[in-house]
Amino acid sequence: MNTSRLAFIAAALLSAGAAHASFSGDFSAANWATSVSNGGNGSAVVSSDGSTLTLTSSDFSPFTSLLASDVSSQITLTQAVSLSFDWAYVSNDENGSSSDPFGYSVDGVFTQLSANDSWDGQSGNVTLSLNKGQTFAFVSRSVDSIFGASVATVTGFSATTTAPTPAVPEPSGAALVAGGLLALAAVGRRRVR
């Protein structure tokens, strides 16, 4: 194999970045912060083998709570990544999935994955490109925290680091002026001849 082919293969491998399968390495369960708002009793649990994250929305006995509650498992990214995951969702709320939506958020902006007005199981796959410093979270919401909980599972989670796009340096003002003066000098020199 010639050296140019080896260099190409090495460059391709480096640009692919490091990959983390499941909730491991930089994305292990210990690096995710779990919170439950408004005194809810929901949970976010990563399986012992790191393959599955299960979010269960808050649910109290009828009329104990009418407060909305979010269960969130979040991580702040230390590098640019491409995230990919599969999700499955079912709502046991007697009002259906509208009362317990599931999705993710990036820097606090929620994107709902589960469809409203459904009593059937749902599933899908998501791939996102995120930047260093952004906060990503899986979120299970409960509109009223009563009448049954939803359960969302995240599997097939992977994170691949992506190389940042190098910045193109802007020419400085002095370089532009010098270039312009050289061009004028060249034109003037031609006219003299």
C-alpha positions in Angstrom: 0.0 0.0 0.0 1.5 3.4 -1.0 2.0 6.2 1.5 -0.6 8.5 0.0 -3.3 5.7 0.4 -2.2 5.2 4.0 -2.4 9.0 4.7 -5.9 9.1 3.2 -7.1 6.2 5.4 -5.5 7.8 8.5 -7.2 11.1 7.7 -10.6 9.4 7.2 -10.3 7.6 10.5 -9.3 10.8 12.3 -12.2 12.8 10.8 -14.7 10.1 11.8 -14.0 10.9 15.5 -14.4 8.8 18.6 -17.6 7.0 19.0 -19.4 6.1 22.3 -21.9 3.3 22.1 -24.7 3.2 24.7 -24.4 5.4 27.8 -20.6 4.8 28.3 -17.4 6.8 28.4 -18.0 10.5 28.3 -21.8 9.7 28.2 -21.9 7.3 31.1 -24.8 7.6 33.5 -22.6 9.4 36.0 -22.2 12.3 33.6 -25.9 13.0 33.2 -27.8 15.2 35.7 -31.4 14.1 36.5 -33.9 16.5 37.8 -37.7 16.4 38.5 -39.6 19.7 38.6 -42.4 20.8 40.9 -42.0 18.0 43.4 -42.9 15.3 40.9 -42.2 11.6 41.4 -40.9 10.7 38.0 -37.6 9.0 37.3 -34.8 8.6 34.8 -32.8 5.4 35.2 -29.9 4.0 33.1 -29.7 0.1 33.0 -26.7 -1.5 34.7 -25.2 -2.4 31.3 -25.6 1.2 30.0 -27.8 0.1 27.1 -31.1 1.7 28.0 -32.4 4.9 29.6 -35.9 4.7 31.0 -37.9 7.8 31.8 -41.1 7.5 33.7 -43.3 10.7 34.0 -44.7 11.9 37.3 -47.9 10.4 38.5 -49.8 10.8 41.8 -53.2 9.5 42.9 -56.0 11.5 41.4 -56.3 15.0 42.7 -53.1 14.8 44.8 -51.3 17.0 42.2 -52.4 19.1 39.3 -49.0 20.5 38.8 -47.0 20.0 35.6 -43.8 18.1 36.2 -40.8 17.4 33.9 -38.3 14.6 34.4 -35.0 15.5 32.7 -31.8 13.7 32.2 -29.2 16.2 30.8 -25.6 16.6 29.8 -23.5 19.5 28.7 -21.3 18.6 25.7 -17.6 18.9 26.1 -17.1 18.6 22.3 -19.0 18.7 19.0 -20.9 15.5 18.5 -23.4 13.7 16.3 -26.0 12.0 18.6 -28.2 9.1 17.5 -30.7 7.1 19.4 -33.9 5.0 19.1 -36.9 5.7 21.3 -40.0 3.9 22.3 -42.9 5.4 24.2 -46.2 4.4 25.8 -48.6 6.4 27.9 -50.7 4.8 30.6 -52.5 8.1 31.2 -56.3 7.7 30.8 -56.2 11.0 28.8 -53.6 9.5 26.4 -50.2 10.7 25.2 -51.3 14.4 25.1 -51.0 14.6 28.9 -47.5 13.0 29.1 -45.3 14.1 26.1 -41.8 12.8 25.6 -38.9 14.4 23.7 -35.6 16.1 24.0 -34.3 19.6 24.5 -31.3 21.4 23.3 -30.3 24.4 25.4 -33.8 24.3 27.0 -35.8 24.3 23.8 -38.1 21.3 23.9 -38.7 19.1 20.8 -41.6 16.7 21.3 -41.1 13.2 19.8 -44.3 11.5 21.0 -47.5 12.2 19.1 -50.5 13.7 20.9 -53.9 12.0 21.2 -52.6 8.4 21.1 -53.1 5.4 23.4 -50.8 3.2 21.3 -47.1 2.6 21.6 -44.9 4.9 19.5 -41.2 4.8 18.5 -38.6 6.4 16.3 -35.0 7.3 15.6 -33.3 10.6 16.0 -29.9 11.9 14.8 -28.6 15.4 15.8 -25.5 17.4 15.3 -24.6 19.4 18.4 -21.9 21.8 19.3 -19.5 22.0 22.2 -21.1 23.7 25.2 -24.7 22.9 24.3 -26.9 21.2 26.8 -28.8 18.2 25.6 -31.6 16.5 27.6 -34.1 13.7 27.4 -37.4 15.0 28.8 -40.6 13.3 29.9 -43.3 15.8 30.7 -46.5 15.4 32.7 -49.2 18.1 32.2 -51.0 17.3 35.4 -49.0 14.5 37.1 -52.2 12.3 37.6 -54.3 9.7 35.8 -51.3 7.5 34.8 -47.7 7.8 33.8 -45.9 7.5 30.5 -42.8 5.4 30.0 -40.1 6.2 27.4 -37.1 4.1 26.7 -34.0 5.3 24.8 -31.8 2.6 23.3 -29.1 2.5 20.6 -27.6 5.7 21.9 -24.4 6.7 20.2 -22.3 9.8 20.2 -19.6 10.4 17.6 -17.3 13.3 18.0 -17.2 15.6 15.0 -14.3 17.7 13.9 -15.0 21.4 14.2 -15.1 23.3 10.9 -11.9 25.3 10.7 -12.4 29.0 10.5 -11.4 30.7 7.3 -9.1 33.5 8.2 -10.2 36.9 7.0 -7.5 38.9 5.3 -6.4 41.9 7.3 -7.0 45.4 6.2 -3.3 46.1 5.8 -2.8 43.0 3.5 -5.7 44.2 1.3 -4.2 47.7 1.1 -0.7 46.3 0.3 -2.2 44.0 -2.4 -4.1 46.9 -3.9 -0.9 49.1 -4.0 1.1 46.3 -5.6 -1.6 45.9 -8.3 -1.6 49.7 -9.0 2.2 49.7 -9.2 2.1 46.8 -11.7 -0.5 48.6 -13.8 1.5 51.8 -13.7 4.7 50.0 -14.6 3.0 48.6 -17.7 1.8 52.0 -18.8 5.4 53.5 -18.5 6.7 50.9 -20.9 
